[in-house]
Amino acid sequence: MFDSTGEGWGEFYRASRGSHSMKLSGFLLLLAGGGIVLAAVALLTSSLSRTGFVLAGIAVEVLGLVLVARSYLAEQGDRV
């Protein structure tokens, strides 16, 4: 894969950079989902709207968790 001329390092860098940006995006989605849940509980008075926003926040958190898990699995697949 890598020879003495340094060929192949660009491919390695691009592959590792992609999984790190996926992981960062996943963690940011986890934070955003938590923020949506906290804001909904603190600001909304109607139980129906509060429940809707809490469910939306939990859905965002699940998306973030899935993205983090997929980036972790992608990194493990590159190492095998």
mmCIF file of the N, C-alpha and C atoms, coordinates in Angstrom:
data_MODEL
# 
_entry.id   MODEL 
# 
loop_
_atom_site.group_PDB 
_atom_site.id 
_atom_site.type_symbol 
_atom_site.label_atom_id 
_atom_site.label_alt_id 
_atom_site.label_comp_id 
_atom_site.label_asym_id 
_atom_site.label_entity_id 
_atom_site.label_seq_id 
_atom_site.pdbx_PDB_ins_code 
_atom_site.Cartn_x 
_atom_site.Cartn_y 
_atom_site.Cartn_z 
_atom_site.occupancy 
_atom_site.B_iso_or_equiv 
_atom_site.pdbx_formal_charge 
_atom_site.auth_seq_id 
_atom_site.auth_comp_id 
_atom_site.auth_asym_id 
_atom_site.auth_atom_id 
_atom_site.pdbx_PDB_model_num 
ATOM 1   N N  . MET A 1 1  ? 0.822   -1.191 0.000  1.00 0.00 ? 1  MET A N  1 
ATOM 2   C CA . MET A 1 1  ? 0.000   0.000  0.000  1.00 0.00 ? 1  MET A CA 1 
ATOM 3   C C  . MET A 1 1  ? 0.864   1.253  0.000  1.00 0.00 ? 1  MET A C  1 
ATOM 4   N N  . PHE A 1 2  ? 1.853   1.336  0.863  1.00 0.00 ? 2  PHE A N  1 
ATOM 5   C CA . PHE A 1 2  ? 2.734   2.483  0.922  1.00 0.00 ? 2  PHE A CA 1 
ATOM 6   C C  . PHE A 1 2  ? 4.124   2.076  0.458  1.00 0.00 ? 2  PHE A C  1 
ATOM 7   N N  . ASP A 1 3  ? 4.694   2.858  -0.424 1.00 0.00 ? 3  ASP A N  1 
ATOM 8   C CA . ASP A 1 3  ? 6.048   2.560  -0.854 1.00 0.00 ? 3  ASP A CA 1 
ATOM 9   C C  . ASP A 1 3  ? 6.984   3.681  -0.431 1.00 0.00 ? 3  ASP A C  1 
ATOM 10  N N  . SER A 1 4  ? 8.235   3.596  -0.840 1.00 0.00 ? 4  SER A N  1 
ATOM 11  C CA . SER A 1 4  ? 9.234   4.566  -0.388 1.00 0.00 ? 4  SER A CA 1 
ATOM 12  C C  . SER A 1 4  ? 9.009   5.952  -0.967 1.00 0.00 ? 4  SER A C  1 
ATOM 13  N N  . THR A 1 5  ? 8.219   6.067  -2.021 1.00 0.00 ? 5  THR A N  1 
ATOM 14  C CA . THR A 1 5  ? 7.972   7.381  -2.623 1.00 0.00 ? 5  THR A CA 1 
ATOM 15  C C  . THR A 1 5  ? 6.851   8.138  -1.916 1.00 0.00 ? 5  THR A C  1 
ATOM 16  N N  . GLY A 1 6  ? 6.163   7.479  -1.000 1.00 0.00 ? 6  GLY A N  1 
ATOM 17  C CA . GLY A 1 6  ? 5.077   8.139  -0.281 1.00 0.00 ? 6  GLY A CA 1 
ATOM 18  C C  . GLY A 1 6  ? 3.737   8.004  -0.961 1.00 0.00 ? 6  GLY A C  1 
ATOM 19  N N  . GLU A 1 7  ? 3.679   7.239  -2.033 1.00 0.00 ? 7  GLU A N  1 
ATOM 20  C CA . GLU A 1 7  ? 2.400   7.020  -2.714 1.00 0.00 ? 7  GLU A CA 1 
ATOM 21  C C  . GLU A 1 7  ? 1.450   6.267  -1.788 1.00 0.00 ? 7  GLU A C  1 
ATOM 22  N N  . GLY A 1 8  ? 0.215   6.645  -1.791 1.00 0.00 ? 8  GLY A N  1 
ATOM 23  C CA . GLY A 1 8  ? -0.781  5.955  -0.987 1.00 0.00 ? 8  GLY A CA 1 
ATOM 24  C C  . GLY A 1 8  ? -1.143  6.691  0.292  1.00 0.00 ? 8  GLY A C  1 
ATOM 25  N N  . TRP A 1 9  ? -0.325  7.639  0.699  1.00 0.00 ? 9  TRP A N  1 
ATOM 26  C CA . TRP A 1 9  ? -0.642  8.362  1.931  1.00 0.00 ? 9  TRP A CA 1 
ATOM 27  C C  . TRP A 1 9  ? -1.866  9.256  1.765  1.00 0.00 ? 9  TRP A C  1 
ATOM 28  N N  . GLY A 1 10 ? -2.048  9.803  0.588  1.00 0.00 ? 10 GLY A N  1 
ATOM 29  C CA . GLY A 1 10 ? -3.223  10.638 0.352  1.00 0.00 ? 10 GLY A CA 1 
ATOM 30  C C  . GLY A 1 10 ? -4.514  9.855  0.513  1.00 0.00 ? 10 GLY A C  1 
ATOM 31  N N  . GLU A 1 11 ? -4.522  8.630  0.007  1.00 0.00 ? 11 GLU A N  1 
ATOM 32  C CA . GLU A 1 11 ? -5.705  7.768  0.150  1.00 0.00 ? 11 GLU A CA 1 
ATOM 33  C C  . GLU A 1 11 ? -5.970  7.457  1.617  1.00 0.00 ? 11 GLU A C  1 
ATOM 34  N N  . PHE A 1 12 ? -4.918  7.180  2.359  1.00 0.00 ? 12 PHE A N  1 
ATOM 35  C CA . PHE A 1 12 ? -5.062  6.900  3.791  1.00 0.00 ? 12 PHE A CA 1 
ATOM 36  C C  . PHE A 1 12 ? -5.603  8.125  4.521  1.00 0.00 ? 12 PHE A C  1 
ATOM 37  N N  . TYR A 1 13 ? -5.105  9.301  4.203  1.00 0.00 ? 13 TYR A N  1 
ATOM 38  C CA . TYR A 1 13 ? -5.560  10.525 4.850  1.00 0.00 ? 13 TYR A CA 1 
ATOM 39  C C  . TYR A 1 13 ? -7.024  10.794 4.547  1.00 0.00 ? 13 TYR A C  1 
ATOM 40  N N  . ARG A 1 14 ? -7.429  10.633 3.288  1.00 0.00 ? 14 ARG A N  1 
ATOM 41  C CA . ARG A 1 14 ? -8.826  10.875 2.925  1.00 0.00 ? 14 ARG A CA 1 
ATOM 42  C C  . ARG A 1 14 ? -9.761  9.902  3.631  1.00 0.00 ? 14 ARG A C  1 
ATOM 43  N N  . ALA A 1 15 ? -9.367  8.646  3.750  1.00 0.00 ? 15 ALA A N  1 
ATOM 44  C CA . ALA A 1 15 ? -10.214 7.647  4.406  1.00 0.00 ? 15 ALA A CA 1 
ATOM 45  C C  . ALA A 1 15 ? -10.360 7.948  5.886  1.00 0.00 ? 15 ALA A C  1 
ATOM 46  N N  . SER A 1 16 ? -9.274  8.305  6.552  1.00 0.00 ? 16 SER A N  1 
ATOM 47  C CA . SER A 1 16 ? -9.366  8.568  7.988  1.00 0.00 ? 16 SER A CA 1 
ATOM 48  C C  . SER A 1 16 ? -10.087 9.883  8.252  1.00 0.00 ? 16 SER A C  1 
ATOM 49  N N  . ARG A 1 17 ? -9.932  10.855 7.384  1.00 0.00 ? 17 ARG A N  1 
ATOM 50  C CA . ARG A 1 17 ? -10.594 12.141 7.573  1.00 0.00 ? 17 ARG A CA 1 
ATOM 51  C C  . ARG A 1 17 ? -12.104 11.995 7.447  1.00 0.00 ? 17 ARG A C  1 
ATOM 52  N N  . GLY A 1 18 ? -12.575 11.157 6.542  1.00 0.00 ? 18 GLY A N  1 
ATOM 53  C CA . GLY A 1 18 ? -14.008 10.962 6.360  1.00 0.00 ? 18 GLY A CA 1 
ATOM 54  C C  . GLY A 1 18 ? -14.675 10.372 7.586  1.00 0.00 ? 18 GLY A C  1 
ATOM 55  N N  . SER A 1 19 ? -14.048 9.381  8.206  1.00 0.00 ? 19 SER A N  1 
ATOM 56  C CA . SER A 1 19 ? -14.662 8.772  9.378  1.00 0.00 ? 19 SER A CA 1 
ATOM 57  C C  . SER A 1 19 ? -14.619 9.709  10.580 1.00 0.00 ? 19 SER A C  1 
ATOM 58  N N  . HIS A 1 20 ? -13.588 10.553 10.662 1.00 0.00 ? 20 HIS A N  1 
ATOM 59  C CA . HIS A 1 20 ? -13.534 11.509 11.774 1.00 0.00 ? 20 HIS A CA 1 
ATOM 60  C C  . HIS A 1 20 ? -14.602 12.584 11.626 1.00 0.00 ? 20 HIS A C  1 
ATOM 61  N N  . SER A 1 21 ? -14.866 13.029 10.397 1.00 0.00 ? 21 SER A N  1 
ATOM 62  C CA . SER A 1 21 ? -15.910 14.031 10.222 1.00 0.00 ? 21 SER A CA 1 
ATOM 63  C C  . SER A 1 21 ? -17.288 13.428 10.477 1.00 0.00 ? 21 SER A C  1 
ATOM 64  N N  . MET A 1 22 ? -17.463 12.135 10.137 1.00 0.00 ? 22 MET A N  1 
ATOM 65  C CA . MET A 1 22 ? -18.729 11.464 10.458 1.00 0.00 ? 22 MET A CA 1 
ATOM 66  C C  . MET A 1 22 ? -18.913 11.373 11.966 1.00 0.00 ? 22 MET A C  1 
ATOM 67  N N  . LYS A 1 23 ? -17.841 11.044 12.670 1.00 0.00 ? 23 LYS A N  1 
ATOM 68  C CA . LYS A 1 23 ? -17.931 10.913 14.120 1.00 0.00 ? 23 LYS A CA 1 
ATOM 69  C C  . LYS A 1 23 ? -18.231 12.270 14.758 1.00 0.00 ? 23 LYS A C  1 
ATOM 70  N N  . LEU A 1 24 ? -17.575 13.325 14.274 1.00 0.00 ? 24 LEU A N  1 
ATOM 71  C CA . LEU A 1 24 ? -17.828 14.667 14.798 1.00 0.00 ? 24 LEU A CA 1 
ATOM 72  C C  . LEU A 1 24 ? -19.272 15.079 14.545 1.00 0.00 ? 24 LEU A C  1 
ATOM 73  N N  . SER A 1 25 ? -19.773 14.801 13.347 1.00 0.00 ? 25 SER A N  1 
ATOM 74  C CA . SER A 1 25 ? -21.163 15.133 13.032 1.00 0.00 ? 25 SER A CA 1 
ATOM 75  C C  . SER A 1 25 ? -22.128 14.369 13.934 1.00 0.00 ? 25 SER A C  1 
ATOM 76  N N  . GLY A 1 26 ? -21.813 13.117 14.215 1.00 0.00 ? 26 GLY A N  1 
ATOM 77  C CA . GLY A 1 26 ? -22.664 12.327 15.101 1.00 0.00 ? 26 GLY A CA 1 
ATOM 78  C C  . GLY A 1 26 ? -22.716 12.888 16.508 1.00 0.00 ? 26 GLY A C  1 
ATOM 79  N N  . PHE A 1 27 ? -21.546 13.275 17.037 1.00 0.00 ? 27 PHE A N  1 
ATOM 80  C CA . PHE A 1 27 ? -21.531 13.847 18.380 1.00 0.00 ? 27 PHE A CA 1 
ATOM 81  C C  . PHE A 1 27 ? -22.243 15.197 18.425 1.00 0.00 ? 27 PHE A C  1 
ATOM 82  N N  . LEU A 1 28 ? -22.129 15.979 17.359 1.00 0.00 ? 28 LEU A N  1 
ATOM 83  C CA . LEU A 1 28 ? -22.857 17.252 17.312 1.00 0.00 ? 28 LEU A CA 1 
ATOM 84  C C  . LEU A 1 28 ? -24.369 17.021 17.244 1.00 0.00 ? 28 LEU A C  1 
ATOM 85  N N  . LEU A 1 29 ? -24.787 15.978 16.532 1.00 0.00 ? 29 LEU A N  1 
ATOM 86  C CA . LEU A 1 29 ? -26.219 15.645 16.516 1.00 0.00 ? 29 LEU A CA 1 
ATOM 87  C C  . LEU A 1 29 ? -26.695 15.193 17.891 1.00 0.00 ? 29 LEU A C  1 
ATOM 88  N N  . LEU A 1 30 ? -25.850 14.459 18.613 1.00 0.00 ? 30 LEU A N  1 
ATOM 89  C CA . LEU A 1 30 ? -26.223 14.061 19.974 1.00 0.00 ? 30 LEU A CA 1 
ATOM 90  C C  . LEU A 1 30 ? -26.421 15.293 20.860 1.00 0.00 ? 30 LEU A C  1 
ATOM 91  N N  . LEU A 1 31 ? -25.519 16.254 20.751 1.00 0.00 ? 31 LEU A N  1 
ATOM 92  C CA . LEU A 1 31 ? -25.660 17.483 21.540 1.00 0.00 ? 31 LEU A CA 1 
ATOM 93  C C  . LEU A 1 31 ? -26.892 18.280 21.123 1.00 0.00 ? 31 LEU A C  1 
ATOM 94  N N  . ALA A 1 32 ? -27.136 18.366 19.819 1.00 0.00 ? 32 ALA A N  1 
ATOM 95  C CA . ALA A 1 32 ? -28.297 19.114 19.338 1.00 0.00 ? 32 ALA A CA 1 
ATOM 96  C C  . ALA A 1 32 ? -29.602 18.468 19.801 1.00 0.00 ? 32 ALA A C  1 
ATOM 97  N N  . GLY A 1 33 ? -29.657 17.149 19.758 1.00 0.00 ? 33 GLY A N  1 
ATOM 98  C CA . GLY A 1 33 ? -30.859 16.459 20.231 1.00 0.00 ? 33 GLY A CA 1 
ATOM 99  C C  . GLY A 1 33 ? -31.100 16.696 21.709 1.00 0.00 ? 33 GLY A C  1 
ATOM 100 N N  . GLY A 1 34 ? -30.032 16.656 22.490 1.00 0.00 ? 34 GLY A N  1 
ATOM 101 C CA . GLY A 1 34 ? -30.163 16.954 23.918 1.00 0.00 ? 34 GLY A CA 1 
ATOM 102 C C  . GLY A 1 34 ? -30.618 18.380 24.166 1.00 0.00 ? 34 GLY A C  1 
ATOM 103 N N  . GLY A 1 35 ? -30.109 19.310 23.360 1.00 0.00 ? 35 GLY A N  1 
ATOM 104 C CA . GLY A 1 35 ? -30.532 20.707 23.477 1.00 0.00 ? 35 GLY A CA 1 
ATOM 105 C C  . GLY A 1 35 ? -31.992 20.892 23.132 1.00 0.00 ? 35 GLY A C  1 
ATOM 106 N N  . ILE A 1 36 ? -32.462 20.180 22.125 1.00 0.00 ? 36 ILE A N  1 
ATOM 107 C CA . ILE A 1 36 ? -33.877 20.268 21.746 1.00 0.00 ? 36 ILE A CA 1 
ATOM 108 C C  . ILE A 1 36 ? -34.761 19.748 22.883 1.00 0.00 ? 36 ILE A C  1 
ATOM 109 N N  . VAL A 1 37 ? -34.343 18.637 23.481 1.00 0.00 ? 37 VAL A N  1 
ATOM 110 C CA . VAL A 1 37 ? -35.130 18.062 24.580 1.00 0.00 ? 37 VAL A CA 1 
ATOM 111 C C  . VAL A 1 37 ? -35.166 19.022 25.767 1.00 0.00 ? 37 VAL A C  1 
ATOM 112 N N  . LEU A 1 38 ? -34.014 19.540 26.148 1.00 0.00 ? 38 LEU A N  1 
ATOM 113 C CA . LEU A 1 38 ? -33.966 20.461 27.292 1.00 0.00 ? 38 LEU A CA 1 
ATOM 114 C C  . LEU A 1 38 ? -34.745 21.742 27.032 1.00 0.00 ? 38 LEU A C  1 
ATOM 115 N N  . ALA A 1 39 ? -34.623 22.282 25.832 1.00 0.00 ? 39 ALA A N  1 
ATOM 116 C CA . ALA A 1 39 ? -35.368 23.499 25.510 1.00 0.00 ? 39 ALA A CA 1 
ATOM 117 C C  . ALA A 1 39 ? -36.868 23.246 25.500 1.00 0.00 ? 39 ALA A C  1 
ATOM 118 N N  . ALA A 1 40 ? -37.293 22.095 24.996 1.00 0.00 ? 40 ALA A N  1 
ATOM 119 C CA . ALA A 1 40 ? -38.717 21.777 24.960 1.00 0.00 ? 40 ALA A CA 1 
ATOM 120 C C  . ALA A 1 40 ? -39.282 21.655 26.367 1.00 0.00 ? 40 ALA A C  1 
ATOM 121 N N  . VAL A 1 41 ? -38.541 20.990 27.245 1.00 0.00 ? 41 VAL A N  1 
ATOM 122 C CA . VAL A 1 41 ? -39.030 20.817 28.618 1.00 0.00 ? 41 VAL A CA 1 
ATOM 123 C C  . VAL A 1 41 ? -39.079 22.166 29.337 1.00 0.00 ? 41 VAL A C  1 
ATOM 124 N N  . ALA A 1 42 ? -38.091 23.007 29.082 1.00 0.00 ? 42 ALA A N  1 
ATOM 125 C CA . ALA A 1 42 ? -38.019 24.284 29.797 1.00 0.00 ? 42 ALA A CA 1 
ATOM 126 C C  . ALA A 1 42 ? -38.984 25.338 29.250 1.00 0.00 ? 42 ALA A C  1 
ATOM 127 N N  . LEU A 1 43 ? -39.219 25.340 27.949 1.00 0.00 ? 43 LEU A N  1 
ATOM 128 C CA . LEU A 1 43 ? -39.940 26.464 27.354 1.00 0.00 ? 43 LEU A CA 1 
ATOM 129 C C  . LEU A 1 43 ? -41.396 26.192 27.008 1.00 0.00 ? 43 LEU A C  1 
ATOM 130 N N  . LEU A 1 44 ? -41.730 24.963 26.698 1.00 0.00 ? 44 LEU A N  1 
ATOM 131 C CA . LEU A 1 44 ? -43.083 24.690 26.223 1.00 0.00 ? 44 LEU A CA 1 
ATOM 132 C C  . LEU A 1 44 ? -44.007 24.329 27.377 1.00 0.00 ? 44 LEU A C  1 
ATOM 133 N N  . THR A 1 45 ? -45.238 24.841 27.298 1.00 0.00 ? 45 THR A N  1 
ATOM 134 C CA . THR A 1 45 ? -46.193 24.585 28.381 1.00 0.00 ? 45 THR A CA 1 
ATOM 135 C C  . THR A 1 45 ? -47.218 23.514 28.001 1.00 0.00 ? 45 THR A C  1 
ATOM 136 N N  . SER A 1 46 ? -47.574 23.447 26.740 1.00 0.00 ? 46 SER A N  1 
ATOM 137 C CA . SER A 1 46 ? -48.550 22.458 26.302 1.00 0.00 ? 46 SER A CA 1 
ATOM 138 C C  . SER A 1 46 ? -47.899 21.072 26.281 1.00 0.00 ? 46 SER A C  1 
ATOM 139 N N  . SER A 1 47 ? -48.599 20.112 26.849 1.00 0.00 ? 47 SER A N  1 
ATOM 140 C CA . SER A 1 47 ? -48.013 18.771 26.925 1.00 0.00 ? 47 SER A CA 1 
ATOM 141 C C  . SER A 1 47 ? -47.891 18.130 25.548 1.00 0.00 ? 47 SER A C  1 
ATOM 142 N N  . LEU A 1 48 ? -48.806 18.448 24.629 1.00 0.00 ? 48 LEU A N  1 
ATOM 143 C CA . LEU A 1 48 ? -48.746 17.876 23.291 1.00 0.00 ? 48 LEU A CA 1 
ATOM 144 C C  . LEU A 1 48 ? -47.534 18.397 22.520 1.00 0.00 ? 48 LEU A C  1 
ATOM 145 N N  . SER A 1 49 ? -47.316 19.692 22.541 1.00 0.00 ? 49 SER A N  1 
ATOM 146 C CA . SER A 1 49 ? -46.160 20.251 21.834 1.00 0.00 ? 49 SER A CA 1 
ATOM 147 C C  . SER A 1 49 ? -44.860 19.843 22.509 1.00 0.00 ? 49 SER A C  1 
ATOM 148 N N  . ARG A 1 50 ? -44.865 19.778 23.831 1.00 0.00 ? 50 ARG A N  1 
ATOM 149 C CA . ARG A 1 50 ? -43.669 19.350 24.556 1.00 0.00 ? 50 ARG A CA 1 
ATOM 150 C C  . ARG A 1 50 ? -43.315 17.908 24.182 1.00 0.00 ? 50 ARG A C  1 
ATOM 151 N N  . THR A 1 51 ? -44.323 17.048 24.134 1.00 0.00 ? 51 THR A N  1 
ATOM 152 C CA . THR A 1 51 ? -44.087 15.652 23.773 1.00 0.00 ? 51 THR A CA 1 
ATOM 153 C C  . THR A 1 51 ? -43.550 15.538 22.346 1.00 0.00 ? 51 THR A C  1 
ATOM 154 N N  . GLY A 1 52 ? -44.103 16.322 21.436 1.00 0.00 ? 52 GLY A N  1 
ATOM 155 C CA . GLY A 1 52 ? -43.637 16.302 20.048 1.00 0.00 ? 52 GLY A CA 1 
ATOM 156 C C  . GLY A 1 52 ? -42.181 16.722 19.922 1.00 0.00 ? 52 GLY A C  1 
ATOM 157 N N  . PHE A 1 53 ? -41.806 17.803 20.612 1.00 0.00 ? 53 PHE A N  1 
ATOM 158 C CA . PHE A 1 53 ? -40.421 18.258 20.537 1.00 0.00 ? 53 PHE A CA 1 
ATOM 159 C C  . PHE A 1 53 ? -39.466 17.305 21.247 1.00 0.00 ? 53 PHE A C  1 
ATOM 160 N N  . VAL A 1 54 ? -39.907 16.708 22.336 1.00 0.00 ? 54 VAL A N  1 
ATOM 161 C CA . VAL A 1 54 ? -39.057 15.733 23.023 1.00 0.00 ? 54 VAL A CA 1 
ATOM 162 C C  . VAL A 1 54 ? -38.826 14.524 22.121 1.00 0.00 ? 54 VAL A C  1 
ATOM 163 N N  . LEU A 1 55 ? -39.861 14.052 21.445 1.00 0.00 ? 55 LEU A N  1 
ATOM 164 C CA . LEU A 1 55 ? -39.694 12.932 20.516 1.00 0.00 ? 55 LEU A CA 1 
ATOM 165 C C  . LEU A 1 55 ? -38.789 13.305 19.346 1.00 0.00 ? 55 LEU A C  1 
ATOM 166 N N  . ALA A 1 56 ? -38.911 14.533 18.854 1.00 0.00 ? 56 ALA A N  1 
ATOM 167 C CA . ALA A 1 56 ? -38.027 14.982 17.773 1.00 0.00 ? 56 ALA A CA 1 
ATOM 168 C C  . ALA A 1 56 ? -36.577 15.050 18.257 1.00 0.00 ? 56 ALA A C  1 
ATOM 169 N N  . GLY A 1 57 ? -36.367 15.529 19.470 1.00 0.00 ? 57 GLY A N  1 
ATOM 170 C CA . GLY A 1 57 ? -35.012 15.584 20.026 1.00 0.00 ? 57 GLY A CA 1 
ATOM 171 C C  . GLY A 1 57 ? -34.415 14.197 20.218 1.00 0.00 ? 57 GLY A C  1 
ATOM 172 N N  . ILE A 1 58 ? -35.245 13.278 20.676 1.00 0.00 ? 58 ILE A N  1 
ATOM 173 C CA . ILE A 1 58 ? -34.763 11.900 20.841 1.00 0.00 ? 58 ILE A CA 1 
ATOM 174 C C  . ILE A 1 58 ? -34.430 11.294 19.483 1.00 0.00 ? 58 ILE A C  1 
ATOM 175 N N  . ALA A 1 59 ? -35.226 11.604 18.455 1.00 0.00 ? 59 ALA A N  1 
ATOM 176 C CA . ALA A 1 59 ? -34.942 11.100 17.107 1.00 0.00 ? 59 ALA A CA 1 
ATOM 177 C C  . ALA A 1 59 ? -33.610 11.652 16.595 1.00 0.00 ? 59 ALA A C  1 
ATOM 178 N N  . VAL A 1 60 ? -33.321 12.917 16.862 1.00 0.00 ? 60 VAL A N  1 
ATOM 179 C CA . VAL A 1 60 ? -32.037 13.509 16.460 1.00 0.00 ? 60 VAL A CA 1 
ATOM 180 C C  . VAL A 1 60 ? -30.896 12.828 17.207 1.00 0.00 ? 60 VAL A C  1 
ATOM 181 N N  . GLU A 1 61 ? -31.098 12.548 18.490 1.00 0.00 ? 61 GLU A N  1 
ATOM 182 C CA . GLU A 1 61 ? -30.064 11.849 19.259 1.00 0.00 ? 61 GLU A CA 1 
ATOM 183 C C  . GLU A 1 61 ? -29.822 10.449 18.717 1.00 0.00 ? 61 GLU A C  1 
ATOM 184 N N  . VAL A 1 62 ? -30.873 9.757  18.321 1.00 0.00 ? 62 VAL A N  1 
ATOM 185 C CA . VAL A 1 62 ? -30.720 8.418  17.746 1.00 0.00 ? 62 VAL A CA 1 
ATOM 186 C C  . VAL A 1 62 ? -29.956 8.496  16.428 1.00 0.00 ? 62 VAL A C  1 
ATOM 187 N N  . LEU A 1 63 ? -30.262 9.490  15.610 1.00 0.00 ? 63 LEU A N  1 
ATOM 188 C CA . LEU A 1 63 ? -29.510 9.665  14.363 1.00 0.00 ? 63 LEU A CA 1 
ATOM 189 C C  . LEU A 1 63 ? -28.028 9.912  14.635 1.00 0.00 ? 63 LEU A C  1 
ATOM 190 N N  . GLY A 1 64 ? -27.742 10.733 15.640 1.00 0.00 ? 64 GLY A N  1 
ATOM 191 C CA . GLY A 1 64 ? -26.351 10.982 16.002 1.00 0.00 ? 64 GLY A CA 1 
ATOM 192 C C  . GLY A 1 64 ? -25.662 9.729  16.490 1.00 0.00 ? 64 GLY A C  1 
ATOM 193 N N  . LEU A 1 65 ? -26.355 8.940  17.287 1.00 0.00 ? 65 LEU A N  1 
ATOM 194 C CA . LEU A 1 65 ? -25.775 7.696  17.794 1.00 0.00 ? 65 LEU A CA 1 
ATOM 195 C C  . LEU A 1 65 ? -25.501 6.708  16.665 1.00 0.00 ? 65 LEU A C  1 
ATOM 196 N N  . VAL A 1 66 ? -26.419 6.628  15.709 1.00 0.00 ? 66 VAL A N  1 
ATOM 197 C CA . VAL A 1 66 ? -26.219 5.745  14.560 1.00 0.00 ? 66 VAL A CA 1 
ATOM 198 C C  . VAL A 1 66 ? -25.025 6.212  13.735 1.00 0.00 ? 66 VAL A C  1 
ATOM 199 N N  . LEU A 1 67 ? -24.890 7.512  13.553 1.00 0.00 ? 67 LEU A N  1 
ATOM 200 C CA . LEU A 1 67 ? -23.763 8.041  12.780 1.00 0.00 ? 67 LEU A CA 1 
ATOM 201 C C  . LEU A 1 67 ? -22.435 7.773  13.468 1.00 0.00 ? 67 LEU A C  1 
ATOM 202 N N  . VAL A 1 68 ? -22.388 7.924  14.787 1.00 0.00 ? 68 VAL A N  1 
ATOM 203 C CA . VAL A 1 68 ? -21.163 7.616  15.526 1.00 0.00 ? 68 VAL A CA 1 
ATOM 204 C C  . VAL A 1 68 ? -20.840 6.132  15.423 1.00 0.00 ? 68 VAL A C  1 
ATOM 205 N N  . ALA A 1 69 ? -21.840 5.288  15.565 1.00 0.00 ? 69 ALA A N  1 
ATOM 206 C CA . ALA A 1 69 ? -21.618 3.841  15.480 1.00 0.00 ? 69 ALA A CA 1 
ATOM 207 C C  . ALA A 1 69 ? -21.136 3.438  14.092 1.00 0.00 ? 69 ALA A C  1 
ATOM 208 N N  . ARG A 1 70 ? -21.725 4.020  13.042 1.00 0.00 ? 70 ARG A N  1 
ATOM 209 C CA . ARG A 1 70 ? -21.293 3.688  11.679 1.00 0.00 ? 70 ARG A CA 1 
ATOM 210 C C  . ARG A 1 70 ? -19.873 4.164  11.408 1.00 0.00 ? 70 ARG A C  1 
ATOM 211 N N  . SER A 1 71 ? -19.511 5.330  11.932 1.00 0.00 ? 71 SER A N  1 
ATOM 212 C CA . SER A 1 71 ? -18.139 5.802  11.721 1.00 0.00 ? 71 SER A CA 1 
ATOM 213 C C  . SER A 1 71 ? -17.153 4.926  12.480 1.00 0.00 ? 71 SER A C  1 
ATOM 214 N N  . TYR A 1 72 ? -17.545 4.454  13.647 1.00 0.00 ? 72 TYR A N  1 
ATOM 215 C CA . TYR A 1 72 ? -16.671 3.552  14.404 1.00 0.00 ? 72 TYR A CA 1 
ATOM 216 C C  . TYR A 1 72 ? -16.499 2.234  13.661 1.00 0.00 ? 72 TYR A C  1 
ATOM 217 N N  . LEU A 1 73 ? -17.587 1.700  13.123 1.00 0.00 ? 73 LEU A N  1 
ATOM 218 C CA . LEU A 1 73 ? -17.500 0.450  12.367 1.00 0.00 ? 73 LEU A CA 1 
ATOM 219 C C  . LEU A 1 73 ? -16.692 0.632  11.077 1.00 0.00 ? 73 LEU A C  1 
ATOM 220 N N  . ALA A 1 74 ? -16.807 1.810  10.458 1.00 0.00 ? 74 ALA A N  1 
ATOM 221 C CA . ALA A 1 74 ? -16.029 2.080  9.247  1.00 0.00 ? 74 ALA A CA 1 
ATOM 222 C C  . ALA A 1 74 ? -14.533 2.116  9.569  1.00 0.00 ? 74 ALA A C  1 
ATOM 223 N N  . GLU A 1 75 ? -14.187 2.707  10.716 1.00 0.00 ? 75 GLU A N  1 
ATOM 224 C CA . GLU A 1 75 ? -12.787 2.730  11.130 1.00 0.00 ? 75 GLU A CA 1 
ATOM 225 C C  . GLU A 1 75 ? -12.277 1.318  11.411 1.00 0.00 ? 75 GLU A C  1 
ATOM 226 N N  . GLN A 1 76 ? -13.086 0.501  12.057 1.00 0.00 ? 76 GLN A N  1 
ATOM 227 C CA . GLN A 1 76 ? -12.678 -0.866 12.351 1.00 0.00 ? 76 GLN A CA 1 
ATOM 228 C C  . GLN A 1 76 ? -12.535 -1.678 11.072 1.00 0.00 ? 76 GLN A C  1 
ATOM 229 N N  . GLY A 1 77 ? -13.386 -1.422 10.101 1.00 0.00 ? 77 GLY A N  1 
ATOM 230 C CA . GLY A 1 77 ? -13.293 -2.123 8.827  1.00 0.00 ? 77 GLY A CA 1 
ATOM 231 C C  . GLY A 1 77 ? -12.052 -1.747 8.046  1.00 0.00 ? 77 GLY A C  1 
ATOM 232 N N  . ASP A 1 78 ? -11.583 -0.507 8.171  1.00 0.00 ? 78 ASP A N  1 
ATOM 233 C CA . ASP A 1 78 ? -10.375 -0.065 7.492  1.00 0.00 ? 78 ASP A CA 1 
ATOM 234 C C  . ASP A 1 78 ? -9.131  -0.710 8.097  1.00 0.00 ? 78 ASP A C  1 
ATOM 235 N N  . ARG A 1 79 ? -9.181  -1.025 9.378  1.00 0.00 ? 79 ARG A N  1 
ATOM 236 C CA . ARG A 1 79 ? -8.019  -1.568 10.067 1.00 0.00 ? 79 ARG A CA 1 
ATOM 237 C C  . ARG A 1 79 ? -7.850  -3.056 9.843  1.00 0.00 ? 79 ARG A C  1 
ATOM 238 N N  . VAL A 1 80 ? -8.937  -3.733 9.473  1.00 0.00 ? 80 VAL A N  1 
ATOM 239 C CA . VAL A 1 80 ? -8.876  -5.199 9.300  1.00 0.00 ? 80 VAL A CA 1 
ATOM 240 C C  . VAL A 1 80 ? -8.208  -5.552 8.014  1.00 0.00 ? 80 VAL A C  1 
# 
